Amino acid sequence: MALNHPELTQAALGILRKGSTFQWYFIPLLAFVVYVYFSEIEKRNWKAVAAGLSLYSVHWAFEIANALIQRFSGHALWTVPAGTSFLLLVGVGVELSMMFAVAGVIFTKILPADPKMKILGINNRVLIAIGNAAFFSIFEIFLAQTPAFHWVYPWWGALPVFVLVYIPFFLMSNFAYDWKPRTQKIVIGSIAAADALSMVVFAGILGWI
């Protein structure tokens, strides 16, 4: 199968977790993420915190899976070959990661108070997740035209990203917002623990990703 600029995989691997690309703007980005979460914690808005952490934990699961695809097939589905101040995994730099860290929190602001309310005959949590996913997928079309982000396989583009990545992200976030605290802790904690264990094993011990 012909690939779209397969040489960009090596470009991404060449800067993977290399301090030489570091830029100071990462610091205010990190401060912004901390501020967003501390603001919600101050208001004891645990539902928003859960929504944010659920999306972020799923985001990391997908990025780890993408990096494992690169390890075993030779190419990830998406790569970040340039433009980041620190490449965490083959398909995600700190800038994208910080955005996903707060996306779930931010988009709770448009959720109706009633989780069962329907819009156009569709449950609002589902419809808003689809709308958010569509927005992110369309924006990713622009990103894929820049030197900083790349879809490697010809069949991987906005539509599969919309269906297989962003809809799960926002469904998870929107439904986690309404879960009981115990369920939030169990589900989010389990995914986050799996992410952390995967990073320790696949990145730290085995050096695969």
N, C-alpha and C positions, 0 to 999 in steps of 0.2 A: 504494500500500500504506500502510495506517495504521501509524504508528510510535508506540512507547511514549515519550511525553514528549520529542518531538524538540527541544524548547527546551533540554534538558540538554546537547545537543551544543555549543551556544553558551556555556553555562555552563562547560563544560570548556575550550573554546578561550579563554575569557576569562581563565583562570588558567594557561594553558600557559606553563611556564617563567617564571613571574612570581615574583620574589623576595618579593613582599608576603605570600605565604602561608607563608613559611618559619617552622618551629618548631625549637627547639633539640633536641628528642628525636631528630632525625635523626642527630645526632652519636653517641650511644650505639648506635643501630642500626648505623651504619657500623662502629663499633668492634667490635660483636658479629660482624659478617660477617668482618672482618679476623682476629679471634681464631679463628673456626672454621677458616679456611683456614690460618692460621699453625700451629694445633695439628696439623692433618693434615700440613703440610709438615715440622714438627718430628719427627713420627713417620715421615716419608718414606712416607706413605700416598698415593702418587701416584694410585692407582686412585680413591680418594675425591675427590681434587682434580679428576681428569678427569671423574668423574661430575657433580660440581658445576658445572664450567665448561661441560660439554656441555649440561646442562639450561638454564643461564643464557644461553648463546649462542642456543639455539633459542627461548627465551622472547623475546629481543630481536628475532629474526627475525619472530616472530608479532606482536609489538607494532608493529614497523615496517610490516608488511603491514596491520594494522588501521588504522594512521594513514593509509596510502595509500588504503585503502578510503574513509576519511572524506574525503580530499582529492578523490577522483574521483566519489564518489556523493553526497557531502553529509553522510553519517553513518557513523560507525564502527560495528562490531558491538557493541562495549562502550566505555563512557566512564567517566571518573572526574571527575564535575562538582564535587566538594567533598570536604573532609575530609583532604586531603593537604597535607603541608608543602612539597611541590614536585612539580609535575606535569611529568614527563619527556616523555611523549607523551600523546595524547588519551585513551588507555586505561590508562595506568600511572603511578602516583605512586611516589616513592622508597620508600615503605613496602612496597608490593607487590614492587617490584624487589629490595629487600634480602632479602625472604623467598625469592624465587625464586633469588637468588644462593646461598643456603645449602641450599635444599630438596634438591638432588641429593646433597650431601654427607651430610646428616642421614639420608636414607632409605637410604643404603648400609648403615647399621647393622643393617638387618633382612634384608639379603641373605644367603642361605646361602653357605657357602664354595664349594660345588660349583655352578658355573653350569649344569650339565646336570641337576641334580636336579629331579624332577617333584613337584608338589603337586597332588593331585586329578587326576592325569594330564596336567597342564599344566606346561610349563617354568616354573621358579620365577621367572625374570627377567620373563617375560611376565605371569604371574599377579599378581606383586607390583606390576608397573606398572599393571595394570588396577585392582587394589585401591587403590593410591595415587591414581589418576585419579578413581576413584569418590568417595573421601574429599574431594578438592579440589572436585569438581563439586558435591557436596552442600553443602559449605561455601559455595560461590559462590551457591547459592540464597539463603542468609541474606544475603550481601553485597548481592545485587541488591534486597533489601528495604530497604536503608539508603539514606540520601541520598548516600553516598560512592561508590556503584558502580551502574552502570546497563546493562542489556541494552536496546539501542535497538529492534531488530527483533523482532516478535512470535514469529518462528520461531527466533530465537536464544535458547537457554536451556541448562539443565543437560545435556540429552542431546547436542546438538551440541558443547557445550563438552567433555563427557566424551570423545566419540569423536574430535573433530577437533583438540582442543588438549591436554588433559591426558594422554591415552594416548600421543601422540607425544612429549610432554615426558619421561615416565618410561620409555618404551621406549628413547629415546635415552640417558638417564642410566644405566639398568641395563645396556645393552649396552656403552656406552662404558667402564663399570667393568671389563669383561673384555677389552677390546681390547688388542692389543700397544701398547707405548709409541709406536712410530712411527705406527701408525694413529690413536691418540689425538691426537697432535700435528698430523697432517695434517688430519683431519676437523674437530676443534675449532678449529684455527687458521684453516681455510678459512671456516668459518661465522662466526667472530668477525671475520675480516677483511672478509667481505661485510657484516656488520652495521655495522662502523665506516665502510666506504665508503658504505653507504646513508645513514648519518646525516650524513656530510660532504656528500653530494650533495643528498639530499632535505630535510634540515633546515637545513644550513649554506648551501649555494650557492643552491638553488632556493627554500628556505623553504616547502616544501609540507607538512611535517609538524611 
